[in-house]
Amino acid sequence: MTRTTAHLISHTHWDREWYMPYEHHHYLLVELMNNLLETLEQDERYRYFHLDGQTIIIEDYLQVHPEKREQLEKYITEGRIIIGPWYVLQDEFLTSSEANVRNLLIGHQDAAKYGVISKLGYFPDSFGNMGQAPQLLQQADIDTAVFGRGVKPTGFDNVVIDPISSSYESPYSEMFWTSPDGSKVVGVLFANWYSNGNEVPVDPEEAKIFWDKRLADAGKYASTSELLFMNGCDHQPVQQDLGDAIDTAKALYPEVDFVHSSFDNYMAALKQQLPADLVTVEGELRSQHTDGWGTLVNTASARIYLKQLNQVGQTLLEKGAEPLAALAHLVSGKDYPHQLLTYAWKTLMQNHPHDSICGCSVDEVHREMIGRFDKSRHITEAIIEESLQAVAGQIDTSGVEAWGEDSLPVTIFNMTGWDRSGTVSVELIAAKSYFKEGPNPVAIAERLAELPLHLEEGSLVDDSGRIVAAKAEDLGVQFGYELPKDQFRRPYMARKIRLTFEAGQVPALGFKTFAWVPSSSKSAQAPHSSLVALDHGMANEFISVHIHEDGSYDVTDKRSQQTFKGLGRYEDCGDIGNEYVFRQPDGDIALTTKGVPARITLIENEPYRIRYEIVHEWEIPAAADALFEEEKRKMVPFRKRQAARSKETLPFRIVTTLTLEQSGKGVQVSASFNNQAKDHRLRVLFPTGLEAKTHHADSVFEAAERDIIPAPEWINPSNAQHQHAFVSVSDGKSGFTVANKGLNEYEVLRDGLNTIAVTLLRSVAELGDWGVFPTPEAQCLGDHTVEFAIYPHTGNVIESMTFAEAYQYQSPWFHTQTEPKQGTLPSTYQLAKWNGHSLALSAFKLSLDHEDVIIRWYNLAHQSEELTLEPSFPVENVYSSDILERRHGLNQLAEGKLQASAGKAQIITYALQPLNK
């Protein structure tokens, strides 16, 4: 007969910040680590401690106790303190694909300093799990994942659901978990949560009560005789008498082997006994087969300003600093700033833990996050600027006859994966005079202001000699400074000009140079534009827009003649939930702007861009009623609250800007408002009118296909979901996609029209969860601006390649001014050409170990796609690689090109070794 083994794994789940500010938690962490080292030193029976899967704990501890490094390293190298594989325990769905990869990569790099790392996919408290996790883990040589949420039996508030029923995704706490590409890992659910072995009693009578229940509960779900007991919980101190408690248990239950264990030991024993009937769960684990109240998806709309800042920070790193630094290295020899980029990523990722980026902590936590976002962005911007200057120094601008010596060249950079056209606005210096610190600037400014430069008269010319329609504005004289590498700072006064124009067909991973050619004569005429302003609308060669009196609009796809009507209405309803969960009051009827008159004004009409302003003067309830305050104080569960919206109303002014560009295949929208109302949710609605049972949403390394109608168990009236760059509905012939910048929550409504609703603001009053934690700043009072874009198209979002439009919408342009000069680079340049219809370029950077050029794609289609890559720089070797940027098999270049195949939903990475490296 097989004996039962009870594996006690000691740990603490360390939310770095949550219901207390970071430094309060930091204080307790230092205390815990000191006690841990003391316990390991004094009790040989205390064999292991799992350090929560995140290496940042080591950084945080050594920040206070650097003298403990040697002692800490001793226990790590001995395998008694288990570290990694992550840098932080992130929220998977609110951090980008590459952020999830950097998290794993940097966690491995940090652990490598100690020579050991836990090869365990550790997701103890993620608010749902990404569908591509098994593929990411497999690429990092990790074949096991443990998680606390996403599938039953764990239910709301971490309560175990009884009894076992056939509706469970798995009858066991053990299962196989596969990604869409077929990658498979062993998955272990904390079916009795990650505290089922917490605070084990030493007293025999108490221990008997404790173990009778815990052994039965664990055995209820386990598929083998290897039972898992997690000795710890959130911020749980070390149980220093655990050795005595285990001795007590051994005496009470001679038929059970109680061991102080590690995940390595537990998994090795488990895998030897896994039964043949183990179930396979596929893709995303988002608690789809539950009542829908415990998914915590509404953290995607808590404190949306944090999500917006995060989107900016991630995108600047992924589509700015990394590829631009790689470009600068390849074309100028400038050192790639590995350590600075790691610092920027780490600072950003300190905002990625699930209680941080989710916006579900106390106000002090989220105030501190703003500073981290700023710090990461500032170092990222410095890397970008240095890289742009290094590249600009190599560009030849002397070969375009139409430019001339008095021209002002400017280079536009496109670091996305596809050729790009769009409106850019750049500021250029037309005249500059340096000065030493003192009284000179006033005289210099007056002289520069009087120069007859005719800045607004001239032509913008591309490097083929073609005139480009542009608007020029003389900005007058402004202060500036330079920080030379070999001397003291150099302040100056400069006469500046702003140019706004369409940068057309800028190559992917490349740049294109234009020049402003001043002239005192009448400017030359640019080619005719297809962009026209209509009566109450606008149109270009791809789409037309008609604006209604209530500010809603119709968009027609000229290619398919499909019209989508009544788009862009706003909806506002009450919210008596919390930072975790949205809850609309009983009987509350959402208000909309349908039929609310709007003021509509044409505010820009240029050959490259047309913009309309739509102003709604609206009235919405001021807050929830007085009962809400009483219910919060008494900790009435949010599902049982009876509060309603107040009868008092406040003005709510929304200023919407609709933008259509000359080459735009979609309409760009921004909405600005000053929120003074509380306890409510604001969304924008897009009725698609398309018949569909599923839709696509951009997620981690995939366009996840999700059901519009939830599972039968789902009783939550809301079916909100996570998104990154877009959500899309298609009936197979036509499609409609909404892209966004940092708006991570959407819902496809079950209203007969498959309306896409995107959350723009959620104002709530409390943290929620296990106590009373008021969070007045989560009401998000004050000014807000949100941005999104809509794209009608044929087919679905993948077939039409509209996903590329959505990704480019999130990515900024970059530019730098240069000067008429000779150089080694052409005025238009592309780092690498590639083709692959359903592939998305995800990363272009250098690896730390070899300084290989790392290029990564992922296949959004569930069928194979051919990839062709032609680098423009000399390459010695091409290696297959992975998310840890290691070299694997050698690939051959045929006539300078790499031919490869990406399987369905596959993430593929190549490491290119530049020649002479």
N, C-alpha and C positions, 0 to 999 in steps of 0.2 A: 504493500500500500504506500502511495506517495505521501510523504510528510508535508505538512503545511509549513511554509517559511514566511515569517512576518518581517519584511524589510522596513526598518525605520530609517528614513532619510532626514537628517537634520538640515534645516534651512531657515531662512527668514525671507519673506517676500518683501523686498525693500522698495516701496513707492518713495522715490527720492524726494517728492514734495506732494502734498495732497491736502489733508484737513488741517495741516499746520504749514507755515512757511518752510522753505528749504532749509534754512539754518537751524530751525527747531528739530527737524528730522535729522539733519547733519549731526547735531549734538548727540542724539540718541544712537546714531550709527557708530560714532566714535566709541561710545560706551559699550555697545554690542561687540564691536571688533576687539576691544580690550579684553572683554570677558571671554570671547571666543579663544583668543590666544592664550589666556590664562588657563582655560579649561583643557585645551589641547596639550598644554605643558604639564598639567598636573594629573590628568586622568587618561591612561593608555586605553581604557575601554571606549573613550570617546574618539572614534576612529575618523569620522568624516564630517565635513560641513559643506553643503552645496551653496555657493555664494550667489544664488539667485540668477545665474546665467548672464550677468552683466559686469563687464570689467570696470565700469565707471566707479563701482563701489571701492575698488582699490585706490583709484585716484582721489576720491573724496576722503578716504581714511588717511592716506599718506600726506595729504595737504595739511592735516593737523599733526600727525605723528610721523614725520619723515624718518625719525630714528628707529621706527619699528619695521622698516623695509626688510632688513636682513632676516628678522624673525618671521615675518609674513612670507617672504620668499622661501624660507626653509619648509614651511608647511605646504605651500603650493607645490613645490618641486617634489615633495614626498607623496603628493596625491591626497593629502588630508583636507586641504581646502581646495575645492574644485571650482575653477573659474571658466568664464566664457560660455558660449561662443559669441555673444552679442556685446556691443559696447553699452547699449541701454536696452531695457525692455520697452520697445516702442509700441505705439498703436499702429498696426500694420496697414489699416485702410486709410489712415489720415497722413501717412508719409509716403513719398513717391517710391516708384520702383527702384530707382538708383539709391535713394536714401536707405531703403531696406538692405540693399546690397552693401553700401558703405558701412552700415551698422555691423553687418556680419564680418566684412573685411577688416575693419578697424578693430573689432573685438578680437579677431584672430591675430592681428599684428600686435596688439597689446599683450595678449597671452603668450605670444612667441617669446617675449622677453624673459618669461619664466620657464620656457621649455615644455609646457604642458597646456592642454586646452580640453575642455569638455566638448566632446563631439555628440551633443544632444540638442535637438531642436526644442528649445525651452520657451514655451508660450503659456506661462501659468495663468495669466489674467488678461490676455488680449481680448478686446471686445469684438470677437469674431476673428477668424483666421483666413488669410489670403489663400486663394485656390492654387497658386503657383508655389506655395511653400515647399511641398515635397520635391519639386524640381530644383529649387534653390538649395535645399538641404543636401540633396544628392550630389549637386555640383561641388559642395563643400565637404564631401565624404561623410555626410551625416545620414544615417539610415533610420533614425528614430526621432519621433516628435512626441512631446507630452504637452497637453493643453487643458485648460480649465473650462473653456466655453466653446460653443459652436454646435455641439450635438447634445442631445439628452443622454443621461438622466439629470444632469445638473440644471436646475431651473432658476427662476428669478430669486435674487438675493442669495444665490449660491445654495439654495435648499435642494436636497436630493428628492426627486420625484418618485413616488410609489404608486402602484406597483409597477414592475416591468411590464411593458406592453409591446405589441407588435409594431406600434408606431415609432418606436425608437429606431434611429438609424442603425444602431448596433446593439445586440443583446448583451454585449460585454463592454467592459471598460477598455478592452484592447481591440484593435481593429487594424486594417490596412487603410492607408490614406494615399490617394493618387492625385496628381496634377492632370490638367487637360492633355498634356503630352504623353501621359502614361507613366511618368516617374512615380515610384512607390516607396513609401516608408512605413514602418510600424508606428501606429499611433496609439497613445495611451491617454485616456481621458481621466482627469481627476474626478471620478464619478462621485466621490464623497468629499470633494473639494481638496485643496492642498493644505488642509489643517486637520485631516482625519486622524493624525497621530500626534496632535499637539498636546503639550502638558500632560505627559503620561504619569499617572500617580505612582508613588513609591509605596504608599500604605497598601497592604494586601487587600483589605476590604474594598477600598476605593478602586484599586486596580482591577479587582474581579468585576465590578460593575462596568468599569470603563471598557475592559477588553471583551467582555461578553457581547456588548453592543458593537464595538468597532470591528471585531473579527467577523461577526455576522453581516454587518453592512458591507465590508470589503468583499466577503465571499459571495454576496448577492450578485455582484457584477463581474467578478474576476473569471477569466476563462481558464486559469490554471491555479495551481496550489501556491503560486508565488504572489503574496499579497503585499500591496504597497501602502505604507503609512507615512504620511508627510508630517514630520515632527517640527512644526513651525507654522507661522501665519504672517499676516501683515505686520511688519515692524516688531516681530516677536523676538524677545530676548532669548539668549541661549539657555536651554534647559541644562543647567550644570550638574544636576543629579540624575541625568538620563541613564548613566551606567547602573545606578542602584535601581531605577525603575525597570530596566530590562532584566536585571537579576530577579526582581520580584515576579515579573511576568513569566520568566522561565520556570520558576518554582511552581507557579499556579497552573501552567499549561505545559506539562512535559511532552505533550504530543505536537507542540508547535515549536519550531526553531525561530527564536527571536534573535535578530542580528542587527547591529548598527551598521547600516549598509550605505552604498553609494548607488547612483543611477547606473554606472557601469556594471556593478555586480548584479543589481536587480535585473537589468535588461539582458545580461548574459544568461541568467537563470531562466528568465521568462521565455526567451526565444527558443530554448530547448524544449519547451512544452506547449507552444502555441498550437491550438486545435485546428483541424482541417476546415471547420465551419466558420472561421473568422470572416467577418463581413468586411467589404471594401467600401469606404465612403469616398466620394469623388468631389474634387474642386473645393469651392468656398465653403467654409463652415461658419454659418451666420445664424445658427439657431432657427433655420427655416421651418423646422418641424416642431415648433413650440407655439405657445399662445401669443407670441409676438411682443410681450411686455418686457421681457428680460434681455433683449438683444443689445440694449444701450446704444442703438444706432443714432439716437438724437444727440449724442455727443458731437456728431458731425456738424451740428448747427449751433452748439453752445459757443458763445463768444466768437462769432465768425471772423472778427478782426484778427484773431490769432491764426486762423486758417489762411487768411489772405497774406499775412506776413510770411507764413511758412511757405506758401506757394512761390512768393517772390524769392525768398532765400534759396530754396531748392533749385529753382529754375536758373538763377544767376550762377550757381555753382555748376550745374549740369550742362547748361546751354551757353554759358559764358566763360567763367574762369577756367574750367578744365580744358575745353577744346581750344580756347584762345591761348592758354599757356602752352598747350601742345603745339599749336601752330607757330607760336613765337620760338619755341625750342627747335622745331624742324627747319624753319626758314632763316633764323638768325643765330642759332646756337645758344640762345638765352637759357639759363638753367631752369628746369622745371621745378616749381616751388612745392615739392612734396609735403614738407612739414607745415608750411603755411596753409595749404589746402586741407591737410588733416586737422589743423587747428580750427579752421573755419567750419569744417564738417562737424567736428566734436562740439563746438559751441552751439551750432544749430541743433545737433541731435540731443543736446541737453534739454531741449524743448520738446522732444519726441516721445518721452514716456507717456503711457496711456492716460495718466491723470493730469498730464501737462497739456499736450497738444489737444486733448479732448475737451479742454476748457471746463473740467469738472473738479476744480480745486477751489480753495478759498481765494479771495481777491488778491492777497499779498503774493501768492504764487504767480499769478498771471501778470501782475505788475512787473515782477522780476523777469518774466519771460520776454517782455518788450526789450529790455536791455540786451538780452542774449541775442535776440533777432537782429538788433542793431549792430552789435559787435561782430557777429558772423557776416552780416552784409557789408560792413565797412571794410573788413579785411578782404572780402571777395571782390569788392569794387576796386580796391587797390591793386589786386592781382590782375584784374581785367585791364585797368588803365596802363599798367606797366607792360602787359602783353601787347596791347594795341600799339603803344609807342614803339615797341621793338619791331613789330611787323611793319609799321608805317615807314620806319627807317630803311626798309628794303624795297619799297615799292617804286617802280620806275614811272614817273609822271611826265617824262620829257618827250614821249613819242606821239602825243596827240597834237597835231598842228593847230587845231581849232582852239586850244586852251590858251597858249601864250604865256609870257613871263609874268603878267600881272594877274593871272587866274588864281582862284582859291580852291585847290583840290580837296576833296573829302572822300574818304573811303568808307563804304557801308559794308558791314559784316553780317553774314547770315550763318549762324552756327547750328541751325536745325538740319534735319536729314534730307530736306527736299529743296529744290529751287523755290525762290520766294519773291513775290512782288507785294508791295504795300507802301503806305504813306509813312514817311519819316520826317522828323523835324530836327535840324542840327543848327548849332550856333558856331559860327566861324569868326576868327580874328582877321580883320581886314588891315589893321595897322596897330602897331604895338611899340611902346616906348618904356624901357626899364628906368628905374630910379633907385637911388639909395634912400634909406629911411631918413625922412626929413621933410622939408616944406615943398619939395618939387612936384608932387602929384597934382596940385591944383593947376599949375601952369601947363603941365603936360596934358591934362584932361581938356583944358580950354583949347590948346593947339590942335589936339586930335579931333575935337568936336567941330572945328572950323575947316578941317580938310575937305575939299570938294571931291569926295570919293564916289559919289553917285551909286551908293551901294544898292539902292532899290532898282537901279536901271542896269540891265544886263541880261544874260542868258545862262541857264544851266545846261551844260553839255556833257553827255556821257563819253566814255572812252572810245566810242565808235564815231564820234563827231555829231551825234544826233541831238537835237534840241529836246529838252525835257521840260514839260510844264512845271513851273515852280512859283511860289510866292516868296518874295524877299522883303524882309523888314529890317530897317536900320535900328539897332538896339542902343545906339549911342555909345558913350564911353563907360567902361566898367573896369573895376580893379581885378587883378589876377596875380598869380605868383607861380614861380617854378622852383623846384627843389633839385638842383643839379647834383649829380653823383660825386662831383669833385670840388665843389665850392659851396659857399653860403647861399641861402635862399635869395631869389631874385624877384622882387615885386615889380609889377608893371601896371600901366594903364593901357587899355586896349579899346579900339573902336570895333564893335561887333555887329554881325549881321546874322539874322535867323533865316534859314531856308526851309521851306516845307514843300515836299514833292513826293511823287511816287518813285521808289527805287524798284525798277522793273527787272525781273529775272536775275536776281542775285543768286549765284550758284550755291548749292548746299555745301556746308563746311567750307565756305569760301567768302570772297569779297568782290566788290565791284567799285570802281572809282569814278566819281563825277567831279566836275569843276564849275564853279561860278565864274563867269567871264564878265567883269564889269564893263559897262559901256555908257557913254554919254548920249548915244543915239538911241533910237527906239529899239527895244528888244526884238529879237527874231521870234517868230511864231512857232509854237510847239505843234506837233501833229494833232489832228482832231481826236477828241476823246469820245468814247461811246457812252460816257456817264452824263446823264441829263437829269435836271430837276423837272418834276411833273407837278401838276396841280394836286396838292395834298400828297406828294410822294416823290419818288426818284427811281431811276432804273439804270442798269448798265447792260452789257451783252449777256449776262448770266441770269439776273433776277430783276424783278420790279417790286416796288413797295408802295402800298396805298395806305394812308393814315386816316383813321376814322375820327369823328368828333370827340369820342371819349378817350382818345389816345391809343386805342388798340390799333393793330395794323394787320394788313393782309400781305403775304409774300408769295409771289408767283415764280416758280422755277421755269425759266424760258425754255430750257432744254426738254422738259417733259410736259410743260403747260399745266402742271399741278399747282393749285393755289391752296395755301394754308391760311385760314381765315380766323379773325378774332384773336390774334396773338398779342401777348404782352400785357394782358390785364393783371392788375395786382389784387391779391387776396389777403385779408387780415382777419385773424381769429384769436380767441383767447388762449392762454397757456397757463394752466395751474399745475404744471409738472415741475421739473427741476433741471439742473444741468445735464442730467443723464437721460431723462425721459420727457417727451412731449405728451401733454394731456390736455385735450380740449375740454372745456367745461360742458357738462351735460346740457343739452338743449341749445348750445351756442350755435348760432348761424353765422358763418363767415361773411364778412363784408367784401365786396369787390368794387373795382372802379368801372364795372360795366354800366354804361349810361351816365357816368359822372363826366360833365363837360371838362375838356382840357384846353389849355391855351397852346396852340401849335404854331411854331415860328421857324422859318427857314433861316438858319444862322450861319451857314457856310455853303458856298456854291462855287467850287473850283473845279478845274478839269480833272484833278486827281481825287477829289473827295467832296461829298455833299453831306451836310449834317442838318437834322431837324431837332429842335428842342420842344419837348412836350412837358407841360407843367400841370400837375394835378393839385388842386387845393381841396384836401380831403378832411373828413372828421372821423376819428376812431375813438373808442373808449379809452379813458385815461389809465385804467388799471383794472385789476380784479377788485371785487367788492370787499367790504370790511371782514366778511367771514373768512376770507383767505388767510389773513394774518393770524386769526385764532387757530385755524386748522394747522398752520405751520408750527406754531408754538406747541401745540399738543401732539405733534408728530402724527397727525392723521395720515394714513397711507394715501399717496397721490391718487390711487384708483378709487378711493372712497370719499374723496373731497366733494363737497356740495357747492363750493364757491362759484360765483358767476362773474361776468364782466360788469364793471361799474356803469351806472347810467350817465355819469359825467363823461364828456368827450373833450378831446383836444384837437387842435388843428394838426394835420399831418401833410406836409407839402413834399411832393416827390417831383424832382426835376429829372426827366429822362432825355437822353441824347441818343438819337438813331443816326448811325454813320454808315454810308455806303461808299466804298472806294472804287476807283476805276477798274481794277482787276479783281475786286472782291466777289467771292462766290457766296458770301453770307453777309448778314447785317450785324454790325457791332453795336452793342447797347451798353450805356452806362446809366446808372440811376443813383441820384444823390438825395439824401433826406436827413433831417435833424430829428432824431427820435427822442421824444419826451414822454412817450407812453410806456407803461410797464405791463408785464404779464401778458405778452402777446407774441404772435408769429406772423411774419410777412413773407409772402411767396409771390412769384411771378408765374403766370399760367400760359401754357402753349398747347391748345387743343390740336392734336395732330389729325384727327379724323381718320386715322389709318387703322385697319383691322389687323390685330396681331395678338398673339398669346404670350410672346416673349419680347424682350428688348435687350439692347446692349448698353453696358456701362463701362467706362474706362476704369480699370482696376490695376492691381500690381502685375505688370508684365502680361496683361491680357485685356481683351474686351469681353468681359464676363457676360454671358447670356443668362438673363434672369426671368423668372415667371412674373407676369403682370398680376395674375390672380394667385394669392399665396396658398399655402397648404391648408387642408381642412381644419387643422388644429388652431390656426391663426384666428384670434378673436380681437386683437387690437384694431380699432378702426383705421389706424394709420399703417401704411406699409412703406415707410421711408427707407431709403437705401443710401449707401455710400457711392461716391463717384470721385474720380480725379479730374480728367480734362473734359469729359463729355458724357452725355446720355443720349440714346438714339432709339427711335421707333421706326420700323419699316414693315410694309406689307408684302415685301418681295419685289414690287415694281417701283414704288416710291419710298422715300425715307425722309425723316426730319431729325436733325441733330441739334442739340443745344450744348455749346461749349461754355466754359466758365473760367474765371480766375479766382481760385480759392473758395468756391461755393461747393462744399463737399456733400451736401444733402439734397436729395431729390426724391420725388415719388411719381410713379406713373399711375394716375388716378383710374379707378374702376368706374368711370362715368359714361361709358359708351363711346367716348371720343379718344380714349387713351391720351388724355391730357398730361403733358409733362409739367410737373410743378417743381420749381427750384426754390429752395429756401434762401431768403436774402437776409433775414434777421430773426433771431429768437431771443426774447427778453424774458429772463426768469429771475427768481428771487433767492434761490437757495441751492446749496450743493446737492442735497438729497442723500441717498444711501443711508448710513447707519445712525446719524445723529441730527442735531439741529445746528446747521452751519449757514447763517445768513450770508448771501453774496450779492450785496446791492449793485456791485459793478457788473454783474452778469446781466443786469437789465440793459446794458449797452446804450445808455443815454448819450446823446450828442450826435455829432455829424458822422455820416457814413457814406461811402461811395462803393457801389458794387458793379462788377463788369461781367458781361456774358455776350455770347454771339449765337446767331441761329443760322443754320445751313439746310436748305432744302436740297434734295439730291435724288438721283435714281438709285435703285437697289438699296442694299444696306450700307452701314457706315464703313464696313471693311471693303466691300466690292467697289464702292464709289471712291475709295481713298479719302473720304471726308475726315477720317481720323487724323490724317496729316494736317488738314486745315485747323483742326481743333488743337493739335499739339503746337502748331506754329502760332496760334492765337495766344497761347500762354507764354510764348518765348519772346523776349525783347530783341530789338535790333541793337547793334552796337556800331559806333562810328568813331573815326578819328580824323582830324585835319592833318594833311601833309602839305607838301610844297612842291613847286616845279623842280624836279631833280631827276638824275639817273639813278637806277637801282637794279637789283638782281631779280626782282619779282615783277611779273606783268601787272598791269593795272586792274585786270580781272583774273582771279585765281581761284582754284578749287583744290583742296587738300586730297580729296579722293572722290572718285565717281563710283556710284554703286546703283544697282537695280534690284528690285524685289518687290512686287506689287503689294503684297500684304504684310511686308516687313516694316517695322518701326525702328529707326535708329535711336538707341538709348544712351550710349556713352561713347565718347572719344576723349581719351586721356592717356597718360603715361603710367606704367606700372612702377612700383617702388623698387622691386627686386632687380629688374633688368633694364628699366627705362624703355621697355617695349611700348609701342603704340597700341593701346587697348581699344578695340572697336567692338561694340555689342549691339545686336539687334534682337528683336523678338517677333515671332510670327503671330499675328492676330487671328489668322485663319486656322480652321481645323482641317487643313490639308497642306501638303508639302508645298513649298515655294522655293524657286531657284534664286540664288544670290550670285550676283557678279560684282566683284570689287576690283577697282583699278586705282591704286594709290598713285599720287602725283609726285611723291618723294621716293628716292631710291631705297629699296627694301632688300635686305640680305636674306632673311628667312621669315616665313609665316608659320606660326604655330597655332593649332587649336588651343583654346584656353577655356577658362571657366570664371565664375564670379569671384574667385580668389586670385585671379590674374596669373595663374601658373602656366608654364609651358607644358604642352602635351605633344600630340603628334605633329610632325612636320608636314606642311602642305606645299604643293608646287604651284608656282605662278607660271601660267602659259601665256607667253607674249605680254607679260606684265599684268595679267589679270588672274584673279582667284575665282574659280567656279566652285560653288558649293550648294548644298541643299539644306533648307531649314524644315524640319518636320513640323507636323501640326502643333501649334501652340508652343513651339520650342524656343528657348532662349539660347542664342549662339554668340560666342565670344571668340575673337581672334587676337593674337598677340603678334604684331608686326615688328620685327627687329630691323631698325633702320640700318642702312649700310654704314660701315665704319663705327658701329656701336658695340 
